[in-house]
Amino acid sequence: PNNLRTYLASLAYKDGNADPRLKEYYVGRRFHSKEMEQKLKKKQKFPKNAKLYFNTGGSGYTLSHATLRKFLTVVDDVEHCSSNEKTSAEDVMMATCLHHLGIRVTDSRDQQGRERFHMFMPGRLYNWNITEKNWYHRFNPWGLKNKA
């Protein structure tokens, strides 16, 4: 928990000592899914000119107090927040709902472009062959760093 607290405090510091109770942060392991984006646009659940970035539920994500308070005002919004939909993609639905509120994913990479949130065990990441293309590459259009 101390690493997370330190990181979140650094966000507030970068934003001029913003108060996380007032500043909206949506922090986690950022992904982009063209397939999910197209599906949501087809259903008119997502703006046609926007890109759908979401924080994966696999590694978890963090909402600031301000973001959580805003989310609670629309949590039952069927049109924008899919509150009546049964899906395993809760992370995508959260991003869609927050996007409707004007809240975007916070880029949580460090200054060297390395991810701070990981959905896999450290041993799997350490021994992972980055040259093998799979779904993880498709969801990371900004590239992956080996041993990062």
C-alpha positions, 0 to 999 in steps of 0.5 A: 500500500505504501508504493501505491500511496507514494505514486498517487501522491506523485500524481497530485504533486505533478498537478500542482499539489492537487487534492485527490478528493477534488482531482479526478484520477483513474489509474491502473494498467492501461489497455486499448481494445479495437474490437471492444471499441468497435462493438461499443460504437456499433451499439452507440454506447461510445462516441464514434471519434473517441478511442477506448482506453481502459484499465484492466481489472486484472491488475486492479485500478484506483479511483480518486475520491473525486472520480468515485463521487462522480461515478456514484452519480451515474452508476445506475445510468443504463444508457452510458454505464451499462448498469443492466448489462451482464458482462465479464468486461467490468473494466471496459464498462467502467471506462465507458462510464467514466468516459461519459463523465469526461474522466480519462485513463491516467497514464501510469507508466514511469518516466522510462515508459515502464508499467507500474500496474501488472496483471501477471505474476512477477516471475511470468513477466520476468521470463516472458518472451516479448517477441511472441505476439499474442493478445497482450501485444494487441492491447498495447499499441504504444509498445512493450518494454522487455524486462520492464 
